[in-house]
Amino acid sequence: MPDLLRVAIVGLGFGAEFIPIYQRHPQAVLHAICQRSREKLDAIGDAFKIDRRYTSYDELLKDPELDAVHINSPIHLHAPQAIAALEAGKHVACTVPAATSVDECRRIVSAAKASGKQYMMMETVIYSREYLFVRQLRDEGKLGRIQFLRGSHLQNMEGWPGYWEGLPPMHYATHCVSPCLALVQGEAQSVSCLGSGRIDDALIAKYGSPFSFETAHFRVRDQDVAGEVTRYLFGAQRQYAESFDVYGSKSSFEWQRVEGDDPVLHVGGEKVERVKIPDYAHLLPEPIRPFTTRGVYDAEDHQHLSFKQGSGHGGSHPHMAHEFVTAILQGRPTFPDVYQSVNWTMVGILAHESALRAGEWIILPDFR
Ligand SMILES: NC(=O)c1ccc[n+]([C@@H]2O[C@H](COP(=O)([O-])OP(=O)(O)OC[C@H]3O[C@@H](n4cnc5c(N)ncnc54)[C@H](O)[C@@H]3O)[C@@H](O)[C@H]2O)c1
């Protein structure tokens, strides 16, 4: 087992946020960067002093010194690029969602099995400080028995790059599905979803999806727990929110309704406590701790829009990178592993299928 993981970042919009994290991680080397246009590639390579630069993803994968790729390209490229990297013998970290179809999910699992390499979907919410706080409550037994879970991701995507326009809301559902399933360390067994409202005709034409909102229920495989998730992307007014609630026999956690408020803990009867969520930087190696509270650029204006809207994604970026690097070097599965990654992605893909079929229940395939 090597003692350092050599990582390349692919896609340098959101992806650039991770460059200095791998550069400063004591067990990682930021080996190369890759994106299509030479001008931006060089600007970022110069700014972060990275010599190895690729405009071609295929050329990157031929690099024999490279151990792993961290993919941050547009959604439709996630699965093809992940599969190609696994086939080239590289470990894969990939931003959300893992794929756009069940068939792509099946092929990611096959490629990971055949190569023996790791695949981790880089889901920010399950490494956010809010999630880490609730995970601690769970691990200390303070939630009691988990009885129900709820997630929502409400985001107006007008003005984002063209591939977002008209996207079925549930095709980008991992931010609300993942915290629910991660908390019960489970996978979904079945899903049913309703579509609601209607977006502009010009947007509907892009993906054939008419819905402003999609709202789904899912059952957890081999557990007697269910969850509910809600998403919208276009055609309504609502402040950005990525949230999850968990209801337990001893206490329940509910996310705040608007930015700036605090979440609440219901601790029995009518008793409610407001929670100040602590930061969890102390779980990380010292050199990457600062990245739980700030983005990679000094000036506010240069931060990625998703970082600002998502409140820095709850300080998750260094935790995710740390999990990816250490799991591989320790020879243990990443969290999430490939099976969890595709299951959590398929909840959304099949929820949209269900919405198009008036809420029909759909069983998720199990690729184990
Ligand atoms: N919280 C989160 O988890 C979160 C937040 C923001 C974005 N994302 C994900 O990150 C991805 C990228 O988002 P973005 O806003 O930076 O997108 P973007 O469209 O602004 O940037 C995409 C990047 O990918 C590169 N790229 C495109 N095709 C390529 C190819 N064939 N080979 C190599 N590079 C290629 C582009 O050059 C660009 O650098 C999205 O798919 C989104 O799902 C996740």
The ligand as an SDF file (V2000), in Angstrom:
LIG
                    3D

 44 48  0  0  0  0  0  0  0  0999 V2000
  -22.3450   20.5940   -3.1240 N   0  0  0  0  0  0  0  0  0  0  0  0
  -21.9110   19.8880   -4.1440 C   0  0  0  0  0  0  0  0  0  0  0  0
  -21.7020   18.6950   -3.9970 O   0  0  0  0  0  0  0  0  0  0  0  0
  -21.6830   20.5330   -5.4890 C   0  0  0  0  0  0  0  0  0  0  0  0
  -21.6300   21.9210   -5.6160 C   0  0  0  0  0  0  0  0  0  0  0  0
  -21.3630   22.4640   -6.8880 C   0  0  0  0  0  0  0  0  0  0  0  0
  -21.1850   21.6560   -7.9850 C   0  0  0  0  0  0  0  0  0  0  0  0
  -21.2610   20.3060   -7.8270 N   0  0  0  0  0  0  0  0  0  0  0  0
  -21.0650   19.4130   -8.9750 C   0  0  0  0  0  0  0  0  0  0  0  0
  -19.8550   19.7530   -9.6110 O   0  0  0  0  0  0  0  0  0  0  0  0
  -19.9950   19.6480  -11.0130 C   0  0  0  0  0  0  0  0  0  0  0  0
  -19.3060   20.8100  -11.6730 C   0  0  0  0  0  0  0  0  0  0  0  0
  -19.9660   22.0000  -11.2950 O   0  0  0  0  0  0  0  0  0  0  0  0
  -19.4560   23.4120  -11.8090 P   0  0  0  0  0  0  0  0  0  0  0  0
  -20.4490   24.3920  -11.3360 O   0  0  0  0  0  0  0  0  0  0  0  0
  -18.0360   23.5910  -11.4830 O   0  0  0  0  0  0  0  0  0  0  0  0
  -19.6110   23.1950  -13.3850 O   0  0  0  0  0  0  0  0  0  0  0  0
  -19.0230   24.0510  -14.5740 P   0  0  0  0  0  0  0  0  0  0  0  0
  -19.8340   23.6600  -15.7590 O   0  0  0  0  0  0  0  0  0  0  0  0
  -18.8770   25.4730  -14.1670 O   0  0  0  0  0  0  0  0  0  0  0  0
  -17.5100   23.5060  -14.7190 O   0  0  0  0  0  0  0  0  0  0  0  0
  -17.2690   22.2330  -15.2530 C   0  0  0  0  0  0  0  0  0  0  0  0
  -15.7780   21.9990  -15.3770 C   0  0  0  0  0  0  0  0  0  0  0  0
  -15.5980   20.7330  -16.0150 O   0  0  0  0  0  0  0  0  0  0  0  0
  -14.6720   20.8760  -17.0930 C   0  0  0  0  0  0  0  0  0  0  0  0
  -14.9470   19.9170  -18.1320 N   0  0  0  0  0  0  0  0  0  0  0  0
  -16.0500   19.8260  -18.9240 C   0  0  0  0  0  0  0  0  0  0  0  0
  -15.9140   18.8000  -19.7980 N   0  0  0  0  0  0  0  0  0  0  0  0
  -14.7270   18.2180  -19.5380 C   0  0  0  0  0  0  0  0  0  0  0  0
  -14.0320   17.1190  -20.0920 C   0  0  0  0  0  0  0  0  0  0  0  0
  -14.5430   16.4240  -21.1000 N   0  0  0  0  0  0  0  0  0  0  0  0
  -12.8170   16.8120  -19.5820 N   0  0  0  0  0  0  0  0  0  0  0  0
  -12.2850   17.5140  -18.5600 C   0  0  0  0  0  0  0  0  0  0  0  0
  -12.9090   18.5700  -17.9790 N   0  0  0  0  0  0  0  0  0  0  0  0
  -14.1120   18.9200  -18.4770 C   0  0  0  0  0  0  0  0  0  0  0  0
  -14.8380   22.2920  -17.5660 C   0  0  0  0  0  0  0  0  0  0  0  0
  -13.7210   22.6930  -18.2820 O   0  0  0  0  0  0  0  0  0  0  0  0
  -15.0380   23.0240  -16.2130 C   0  0  0  0  0  0  0  0  0  0  0  0
  -13.7790   23.2680  -15.6240 O   0  0  0  0  0  0  0  0  0  0  0  0
  -21.4710   19.5870  -11.3300 C   0  0  0  0  0  0  0  0  0  0  0  0
  -21.7370   18.3900  -11.9920 O   0  0  0  0  0  0  0  0  0  0  0  0
  -22.1720   19.5550   -9.9950 C   0  0  0  0  0  0  0  0  0  0  0  0
  -22.9830   18.4150   -9.9360 O   0  0  0  0  0  0  0  0  0  0  0  0
  -21.4910   19.7410   -6.5990 C   0  0  0  0  0  0  0  0  0  0  0  0
  1  2  1  0
  2  3  2  0
  2  4  1  0
  4  5  1  0
  4 44  2  0
  5  6  2  0
  6  7  1  0
  7  8  2  0
  8  9  1  0
  8 44  1  0
  9 10  1  0
  9 42  1  0
 10 11  1  0
 11 12  1  0
 11 40  1  0
 12 13  1  0
 13 14  1  0
 14 15  2  0
 14 16  1  0
 14 17  1  0
 17 18  1  0
 18 19  2  0
 18 20  1  0
 18 21  1  0
 21 22  1  0
 22 23  1  0
 23 24  1  0
 23 38  1  0
 24 25  1  0
 25 26  1  0
 25 36  1  0
 26 27  1  0
 26 35  1  0
 27 28  2  0
 28 29  1  0
 29 30  1  0
 29 35  2  0
 30 31  1  0
 30 32  2  0
 32 33  1  0
 33 34  2  0
 34 35  1  0
 36 37  1  0
 36 38  1  0
 38 39  1  0
 40 41  1  0
 40 42  1  0
 42 43  1  0
M  CHG  2   8   1  16  -1
M  END
$$$$
